[in-house]
Structures are given as structure tokens and as C-alpha cells.
Amino acid sequence: MIVILLMSTQAVHASETPEFYDLVDSHGSMMIFIDPSNGRIVYANKAAVDFYGYSENQLEKMDVYDLRTRTNYDEVPKWNELNTGNRNTYTVEHKIADGSRRTLRVKSYPYEYRGKTVLFSILEDITNEIILEENNKQKTNIIIAGALVSISVLLYVAEARRKINEDFADINVQLNNNKNKLQLILDSTVEGIYGMDTEGICTFCNKGSLEILGYENQDELLGKNIHLQIHHSHSDAETMPIEECKILKSINEGTIAYVDDEVFWRKDGTCFEVEYNSHPQFENGEIVGGVVTFTDITESKKIEKEIQYLSYHDPVTGLYNQTFFNEELNRLDVERNLPLSVIIGDINGLKLTNDILGHEAGDDLIRSVAEAMNEVCRADDIIARTGGDEFTVLLPGTTPEDAERISKRIKSSLSSKNISIFKGSISTGCATKTRVEQSMHDVLKLADKKMYLEKTLNNTTVSKNQLKDLMKTLHERSSREERHAEETVRISELIGQSLNLRPEVLKKLKDAAYYHDIGKIILSEDSLGKKSFLQEEEHMDMEQHPIAGYRILNLFNETVNIAEIVFAHHERWDGDGYPKGLKSIEIPVLSRIIAVAETYDSLTKDENGMMLTKEQAISYIENESGKKFDPMVVNAFISIANKI
């Protein structure tokens, strides 16, 4: 279920409180805010972002018309119509990021919220419902067509017999007319229809059957054994004896047969999955033949298999999902499978990967974990993705010692894989059922507890490794960034010492100086390595790196205290900086120090294809005192310039 709130942009701003966004972002239903004047999406919560598969930034650059596909706008009410309370239920089709289309039923209600009228819309995903309705409609049409044909044939025979004692010339005319009318009825249906006598010889067929079977005219089927023509073999090409034919059996026994798990064969030798009904025909109480209606259900079978697959498999990894795992757990929880072990694993750093590199990179990490588990586990083991970042492995006939060994091998396999900028890692917990009276619920609970204990104990180590991986990747992509970080630390420390900063503050300054450009990890290698001036779009991307750095550093306990400093290191004393346009003492003092230190290094180390002498760089910084830089910091910098 997706919930969409439509309101004016002003109404959104009026509600921008932390409590409001916390409520919306943590809500299980998908919510987005749309400007009704232009359909623009101005905010999307996490549930909506996950559903549509686009990043938050992507969604907020889109409007609802970008999401709609194959939608008849005559059937979709306008915003002002929805605001009146009329036409408050309609259906649309939306396209999500992976290219698939989902059909949604929308129910909308105007609602007064803080003095403003908003449009509250509830969207229900009815894609599977539509598919099932189409399948049921096809089945119904086949049954109706079969009944119509049976009735038509009976009427035809009855009419012929009633007229038999009348003038033979009139009879022939009437018979021909009835035959033509019947053929017209038969040819107007999309289903294939053919008749046969008790020996299986084809007596008539409609246009639909010829088209489905690939024949050009009736003469290719009339008078021939229809079983040998189209129903002679199973899908694996194994011959189907006539005595096993359900069509002939239903006719000979006088019963109706419905079948949807066999194939018919085309003229060109290919087969297709078929759904058919066989109706015996009677005359004077005796069976004289039968009528078969059929349709090609290859596509519907394919959709059915896909739906069945998705109901038991995780779409990202192809592993089993929670539903299938629960069924297998019940099946395998028997004495002959003891000892029955489980491994529960939780991916380290999935949120970090999603936040920094996007959900596509996060999915790559998830798939790498699945790959490592498939490499290590046995064919009879059940591997399932049971949560966003959680996997569970069910190991029949496995001792606690063997389960621990398998767990270590999974970790080893995963650590050897480089996923984007991180090395994959996972926290695991193992538990084993050794006695029949033990509850598997308790075993799973114990494994989960062990996994979280390991995750907690290793959290600091994992975080430090992830920070190292980030900086290592950034420096591998640009050696200039590594040298720049080291020089900015050195110059910042000299300025800090000149200002008599306390040791703990000086350490904080050095840490912030080292990580001040960590947000550049989001930039392309071309932008990072460019020695000439950046183009406008590249410059705009570059201005995002303090924000990205702030988000990254807030994810780690070790660096959360320097996130604000890194965020503000490109602010200016006169208020013309970015990203917030802070001014004067609004800017953290350590950010002001880093601004001077990194500028000096950039000016003297061939940044942007130009290089100044030491004297020219110092002169530039002096001239920017009171404009770009804090005068106090500039004075401290000049006092230590001879040490640089």
C-alpha cells in the first residue's frame, strides 16, 4: 500500500519539523508529497524510495507524469477534480526504476490539515490481481465458447432432422445457410475450435485453430486423425499413445474434460502449452463425436511461473525468501535431520553503501554475500534472504563445529570480494538443534543473539576498516587527494598551535583536516583528476562534497564529532560560501582554519592547472582576509608562514 499526500509547496514548508519528518520517514506506508500545480515530487519517504527503486534525489527531480506509463489521461481525474471530492477512485500504471510496470488503484480524499486542504491518496498495487483476472477471463471464455459450440452443433443437427421430411431442395438451402452461419460463429472466436468423430477424425475446425496451429486452410486437418496431427507427444517429445489421450477418453466415456498441463504441436514441429475443454456430442442418446476448444497459454503460464517464483524467491539475489524458508524449516524439522544447525548473518555496512553509493551498489553488496554463501554451502542446505541485510542458512545433519567452520568460510569468501569501495563483511551467529524436544524457534533466537553480539563487539573494528577503505579508494583514484589531505593536516596543526588550541581540540582539528575532502568519493574519476577548470555541471557536483562528507562522517562513532567541521570548510567569512552560506562566527572556528590551510596547499601544488609561489599564495590569503577568510586565522597563518 502506497500513501501519497498532495499539497502545495508552501504547505510542505509549513510542516517541516523534525517530528513531522521523523513520523513520515519511519512510516511503513509509502508517502510522497506532490505539488498539485505541476505534479512535481517535492519529498519522498524511505518506504516510497525503496518501492520505486529510485534514489531520493532522483525522485525529487521527477513528477508523477514521469512515473505514469500507458495511462489514459481521460480516465484519470485532474488535480482540481480530486480536490472537489469527485472521481476519488481511479487506476494508473506506474513505472519503477527496474523498468517493470505496476498497476495501482488510487483512492483520494480531500483533507483539512493545519488550515490547508491537502489531497490524501492511497495506492494499492493490483498488478497480480489484474493478471489473475485476465487468466480467469480466458478460462471463462474457453468454457463459454465450448458451450456455445455445443449448443450450436446440437441446434444445427436438430434443425436438419426437423426439416428432413420437407422439400429436399429447401433442406439443402437451409443446411448450407446454417452451416455458413455456424462457420461464421466459429471463425469469430479467438480460441481454437475443432470437431472430431469417435475415431478421432477431424470433422471441422475454425479459423482460430488454424492460426494457432500454423495451418493455412482446413483441408490440412479435415479428414485426418487430429490426435496424430497436434496431440501426439508430451512437451519432452515423448510419444503420447492414443489410449492415453484425455480428449478421446472424454468423448468415448461421454464426459467433459478440462486440461491445462499438456501441449499441442504446430505444423512447424514446435509445441505450445495449451488449455482445452473436450465436450462429447450426442445424437439419439449415442455419442457421435466431440468438440474441443483450446487456447495457447504459453504467456499466461510464463507469468504464473514468474509469480510463483517471486513468491518464494528474493528478486535481488535469487535466493529463497522468508516465506519459503519458513515452509522448509517446518519440513526439515524432523529427527532424521538432527543435528539441525542454522547460521544467521547480517551484512556490515549495507546502509553506508546505500547512503554513499546508492542502492544499486547496495544490491551489488547483497548479491556478493549471496554468491559467497552459494560457493560455501552444500546443495541440500537452504539459503534464504530473510531481511534487508539478513541471511539465514539451514544446515540439516550438521554439527555445531561444522556450522562454525562453514560460517568462517563464508566470511573468508566474502572478504576476498571487492564490492565498489568496500570489502564485504558479515556478522554471523550459529546455533544447533540436537534433541527432538528442542524448539527451532529457540534455536533461531539463539543464533540471532550470537550474531548481534558479534556485530556489537566488532562494530568499532568494522567502522575503522570501512573508513580506511573509503580513504584508500579516494586516494587510489587520485594521488593528489592523498597528498592534499596530509598537507592540510600539517598546515592546520601549525595554525592551531599558533592559536594555542588545547591538545584535544588540536587532535579534533587534525582529524577534520584529514577527512575534510572524504565527500569527494561521490565524484567521478574524471572530475577528481581534472587539472583544468571544472565545467559548470562538474563544479555543481564538486560543491556537494561537503554535504556528502557530513553524511559519511555521521555514520561512524569515531568521526561524528567532526562532521559539522567538514560540512562548513567551504563557507566564507562574508557569507558567500557553500553549502549553507554561513557567515562570520556562525562558521565553526576549526572549519575556518581548514579553509585557509587547504587553500594555501591548493594554490601552491598545481591545483586546477595553475601554481603560485609561496609569496603569491600568502599575498592572496592576506587579500581575502575579512572576505573569504577569518582575519584572526589569517594572522595566525602569516605568523607561521615561515614554517610551511
N, C-alpha and C positions, 0 to 999 in steps of 0.2 A: 504494500500500500504506500502510495506517494502522496504527500500533502503539499499543496502549492498555495502560498499566500500571495495575492496580488495587491499591491498598494502603491501609492505614489512614492517617489524618491524621498520627498520631504517626510512622509510618514515613517519610512525606514530610519532616517536620521533621528527622528524624534524618539525612536525606541532603542537607540544604540547605547545600551547599558551593559556592563559585564554580565549582570544576572540574566538579562534577556538573551544575549548570545550564548551564554552557558546553557540555558534551557533549550534553545533551538538546536545548538550543535550536538547536545547529548541526547536529543530525542531520537527514538528508534525509527519514526516515520521520516521519509524523505521530504525535506522542505526547501523550497526556493522562493525568493522574492522577485517579483516581476514588475517592472514599470509598465502600467497599462497603456501609456501613451505611445510606446514603441515596441512593447514586448521584450525589452531588454532585461536580462537576468542580472540583478544587482547584488544578490547574495545567495549562496548555496551552502546548506549544512553538510556535515560529513556523510550522512546517510545518502543524501542526494548525489554527492560527488562519487561515492562508491557505486551507486546504482548505474549512473550514466557512464562511468568509466573515464570521464574527462577530469583533468586536474581542476582545482578550484579556480585558478587563473583563467583556464580555457573557458569554463562555464560562464564566468563573469564577463567574457568578451562576446558571448553569444546571446541570441534572443530565441524565443520559443519557435520562431519560424525556421531557425537553423535545425531544430530538433524534429519538427514535423516532416513527415515524408508520406507521399501518396495520400494526403489528406484532402478531402473535398471540402473546400472552404465554405461552400454554400450550406453545408451541414454543420459547420462549426460556428457558434454564435460569436458576435463581435463583443469586445470588452463592455461597451455601453449596454448591450442587451443582457449580458451576465449581471451587470450592476443593478438591473431592474428586478431581478429575481426570476425572470422568464427564461425558458430554454436552459434550465440549470443542469441538464444531463445530456452528455454527448460523448462521442467516441473519436479519438485521434490515434494516429500511429506515430511513434517517436523512434528516431534512430539513435542508438547508443554508440559509444566510442569504438567497439569492436566490429561495427558495421551491421550488426543484427538489428532487426526491427521488432518493436514490441507494440502491441495494440493495447491501448489504455482506455478504460471507461472513466469519464470525468463527471463528478458531481460537484457543483459550485453553489455557494450560498453567500449573499452579501452579509457583512457582519460589522457592527459598530465597534471600533477599537480606539480607545483614547480620543474620542471626539471625531474620528475619521472613519469613513466607510472603506473597508477592505473587502477583497474577494477571497474567500476561503474555499479552496478546491481540493477534493480528494480524488486521487487517481488510482484505479485498480488495474493491475496487469492482467488482462484477459486473453493473452496470446494463446495459451494452451486450451482455454475454453473455446476459442474460435476454431482451432484445429479440430477439436473433438466434435464440435457442432458440424463441421464440414464432413468429417468421416461418417457421422450418424446420418447426415443428409444423403450421402452417397448410398449408404446401406438401404435407407428407406426408399430411395429412388429405384434401386435394383428390385426390391420386393414389389413395389407398386407396378413397375414395368412388367415383371413376371406375371403378376395377377392380371394386368390389362391384356397381355398377350394371351393368357389362358382363356380369359373371357371372350376375347376377340375370336380366337380359334373356335371355341365352342359355339359362339353365335354364327360364325361362318358355316360350320357343319350343320347346325340346326336349321339355318335358313335354306341351305342347299337341300336338306332332306324334306323340308316342308313343301318345297317347290317341285319335288321330283315327279309328282303326278300331273303337273301343269305342262303347258306347251313347252316342248324341248328347246325351241328357239329362244323363248323368253328366259328359260332357265340358263342357257349358255350366256346370254347377255348379262343377266343378273349375277351369275357366278363370276364372270370376268370383272364386272364393276366392283363386286365385293372383294375380289382378290386384289384389285388395284388399290381400293381403299385401305385394305389391310396392309398391303405393302407400304403404302404411304405412311400409315401409322407407325409401322415398324422402322421405317427409314428416318422418321423424325426424332427418334431417341438416340442419345449419345452412347448408351450401353449397347454391347453386342448381344444379339438375339439370334438363335438358330433353332430349328426343329429337327427331330430325328424320329425314325420308326423304331420298333422294338429291337431291330438288328443293329442299330447304331448308324443307319444310313441317313445322311443329311437330306432333309426334305425342303427346307427353306432357310434363308439367312438374310439379315438386314444389312443395310449399308454400314452401320456402326461396327458390326462384326468384321466386315471386310477391311475397314480402315484399321481397326485394332490389330488384326492378324496379318495385315500386309498383303492381302489379295486384291486383285484388280476387278474381278467380276464373280458373280455367283457360280458360274459354270465350273470354277476351280474347286468348289466344295460340294455342290449339289450331286447327289447320287454316290457320294464317296463315304467311306467309314470315317465319321468325324473324330472318333477316338484316335484312330491311327494317324489322322491329319494333324490334330492340335493338342492331344492329351496323352500322348504315347509314352512319355517319360517323366521322371521326377526332376527336380531342379539340378541334381547332381548328374543328370543324363542317364541314370539307371532306368532301365525299361520298366514301365508300369503295365503289367498284364491286364487284359480286358476284364478278367474276372475280379480285379481289384478296383475297377473304375467305379467311383461313387455315383457318377451320373447314370450309367447303365443300371447299376444296382437299384437306384431310387425309382427308375422307370419300370423295371421288371417287378419290383416289390410294391409299386403303387404308392410310394411315399415321397414327400418333398425333402430335398437335400439342400443344405446351405453349407458352403465350404469357403474358407478364406486362407488356407495354408498350403495351396498347391500352385502349380504353374501351368500355363498354356504355352504352346510353341507357335511362333510365327512362321510364315512362309520362308523367310531367310535363314531359319535354323536357330534363331535366338529365342529365349524364353522370357516370360514376364510373370510376376506374381499376380495371381488372379483371385477375384472374389466372384462366386457364381451361385445361382439358385437353379435347381433342376425340378421341374414340375411335370409329373406324368399326365398324359391326356387319355381320356376315356371315351368310348363310344359303345352305347348299349351295354354298359357295365363292364366292358372289356378294355384293357389297356391297348391303345393303338400307337403309342409313341410318347414323345415328350417335348417340352420346350425348355431351353436353357437360356438364362440371361446372365451376362458376365461383364466385368469391367476390369481394366488394368489398375491395380492398386500399388504399383511399384513405389510411386512417390509417397503415398499415404503410409505405406509400410516403412519407408525410409524415415519419415517424420516420426512415426510411432517408435521406431528403434532409437532414434536420437533422443526423444523424450524419455524413453526407458533408460537409456544410457545416462542421461543427465540426472535422472532421479537417484542414481546410485554412484555417480562419479563426480569428482571435483573438476570443474571446467578448466581450471588453470593448470593443474598437474596431471590430470587423467587418472589420479589415484582414486580409491574408493572414498566416499564421503561418510559423514556421521551416521546417516540412515542405514547404509549397507553395513557399516562396522557394527552397529547395534544388533542387526539381524545375524551376522556371522558370530558375534560374541555369544548369542543365545544358542546357536547351532554347535559351536565348538566347546561350550562349557559342559563337557561330559568327562567321565572318569578316564576314558581311554586316552584323552589328550593331556593328562597330567604328567609332569608338571606343566602348567599353562602360564607362560610369562607374558608380561606387557612392558613395552617401552613407551614412555610419553616424552616427546621432545618439543621444545619451544625455541623458535628461531631468535637468535640475538641480533638486534639492530634492524629489524624489519621496518619499524616506524621511522628510524633515522634514514634508511634508504629511501622510503617513500617520500619523506619530507624534503630531502636534498635532491634526489634524482628523479622523483616521480614514481607513480605506481607501476609503470612498465618495468623499471629497474627492480622494484619490489617484487614483481611477479617473476622476474628472472632469478632472484634470490630464492623464492619459494620453489621454483622448478629445480634449482640446483640441489636443494635439500631432498626433494623427491627423487632426483637422479641418484644421489648418494645412497639413499635407503634402498632403492631398487638394485643397486650394484652389490650391496652387502647382504641383504635379506634373501631367504630361500623362496622357492616358488610357492610353497604351501603357506608361507607367512602372509598375514593380512596387514597391508599398509594402508592407512587412511589419513586424509587431512581432515581433522576433526574440529578445526577452528581457523581463524585468520592466520595465526602464526604457530598453530599447534598441530602436531602429527602424533598418531598413536599406532604402534605396531603390535600385533597379536601373534605370539610365537607358541604354537602347540608343541608339546613334547620337548620343552626347553628348560633346562635347569637355571637357577639364579646366576650361576657362574657363567654359563654360556650367554645368557641375556646381557650380562655386563660386558662380555667380550664383543658381542655384536654392537652394543652401544658405542664402545670405544672405536670400533672400526668405522661406524657411521661418521663419528666426529673426525676421524683421520681422513676419510674420503672427502668430507666437506671442506676441511681446512686446506686441501690441496687445490680447491677450485677458487679462482678469482672471479668474483661477481662484481662487475663495474669497478668501484673504487675500494671495495672491502673484500676481505677474506671471509668466507662463510663460516659461521659457528652456530652451535646449537647447545642448549642446556637440556639434559635428559635425566629421567628418573626411571628405575626399573623395580618391578615387584613380581612375585610369582605365587600362583595358587598351587599348593602341594597336596591339599586334602579336599575331599568331596564336599565337606560341610562348610568350607570357606566360601565367603561371598565375593564374587568378582567385582561387585561394587566397591567393596573394601580394598580389594587389590588395586583397582584403578585409582582409588583415592590415595593410597599409599604411594604409588608411583608418581602421582601428580605432586604430592607433598615433597617427595625427594627431588623432583625436577625444580620446584620453586626454591628449595633450599640451595641447590647447586647454583641456580641463577642469581640468588641473593649473594652468596659467598663470592662468586666470580664477577659480580657486576662491575666492581672497580677496575679489575684487570681487563675485562672486555671493553669497557669505556675507554680506557687508556689506549688499548690496541686500535680501537676504531678512530680515535683522534690521530694517532700516529699514521694510520692508513690514509686518512684524509690529507694530512700534510705531505706525506710521502708521495701520494698521487699528484697533488698540486705541484710539488717540486720536480717530479719526474716529467710533468707536462711542460714546465717552464723553469729552467735552472735559474733564470733571472729572479723569479719569485723567492727562491730559497735564499739567494744572496741578499735580496732586498729585506727579507724578514730578519736575517741576522744583523744587518747594518742598522735597521730601525731599532732593534733591541739595544744595540751598543750605544747609539746616539741618544736614545731616550733615557737610558740609565745615566749618562753623563749629565743631561739636563736635570734629571730627578735629583742627582747628588748635589748639583748646584743650588737646587731649591730646598735642600736639607729635608727631603722626604724621609719618613720613618722607614726602617728596614722592611716591614710587612707591606707598606704602601709601594715601596720600590719594587718588591717582588711582583706585586699585582701589576705594576706598570710594565715590567719586563714581559710578563705572561701575555698581557694585552697586546704589546708591541709585536710579539712573535706571531700571534694568531690574528693580527688586525686585518689581514687580507685572506683569511680562510674562506670567506664567502665567494672568492673568485673561482672556487671549484665548480660553480654553476656555469662558467663561461666556456665558450668553445676554445679549442686549441689555437685556432687562427687569431682570435681576439687576444688570447694570453701572449702569443708570440709576436704580435704585431709591433714593429718598431716605428712605423709611421703613425700619423694621427688617425684616430678611430673615426669611422663613418658615424652619422647621426644615430642610426639604429644600434650600432655597436656601443656607442657612448651611453645610450639609454640603458643597455644591458649592463654595462660597467657600473652605472650608478646604483644598480640593485645589489651589488656585492656586500655593502654594509648591512643590508637587511638580511641577506642570506647568512652572513656571518653571525648575526644576532640570533637567528633561529637555530643555527647549528650549535652554537656555544651554550644555548639554553637547554639543550638536550643532555648535557653532561654535568654531573655534580661538580666535577673538577673545574669547570670553566664558567658556570652560571654567574659567578661574581664579576666576570669581566665582559659579559655580553653587552651591557649598556655602554661600556667604554668603546668597544669595537663598533657598535652601532653609530656612534657620534663622531668617529675620527675624520669624517669629511664635512662636518659642519664648519661654518665660518664665523669669525668673531662679529662680523657685521650682519649676520643673519641670512646671507645669500647662499649658504651651503646646502647640503642634502644629507639624509633623506627627509628631515623634518623642518629644516630651516631654523634651527635653534640659534640663539643669539647670546653673545657675551657669556656671563656666568651661568646661563642655562646649560651650557656645554660642560660636561664633566672635565675637571682640570687635567686628568690623565689623557683624555681624548685630545685636548689642546696640545699637550706635549708631543703625543704621537704624530699629530698633524704636521708639526714643524720638523720633527726628525725624519719622517718618511718623505716629506717634500725635498729636504736637502739631499737625501740619498738619490731620489728620482732625478733631480736636476743635474747631479754630478756623475751619474752612472748610465749615461746613454739611454735614458728613458724617452720613449716616443721619437727616437731617431735624432735626438739633439743632446749635447753635453755642454754644461757650463763649467768654468773654472771654479775653484773653491771660493775665490773672491767674488765672482759674479753671483754665485748662489747665495752667499751671505748677504750681498747687497740686495738681491731680490727679496729675501726674507725680511730684511730691515724695512724695505719699502712697503711691504704688506703688513707691517705691524699696525694694529688698530683696524685693519680692514679684514684680511684673511686670518691673521694670527693674533693671539693674545699678547699684548705688549709685554707683560710680565715674563711669559715663556720666551719671547724673542730676546729679551735682555739676558735671561739665563743662558740661552743658546749662544749668544755672542760672547758671553764670558767664558765659555768652554770651547769656542771655535778652534782655538789653537791645539786642542787635544784630538780633534777629529782627523 
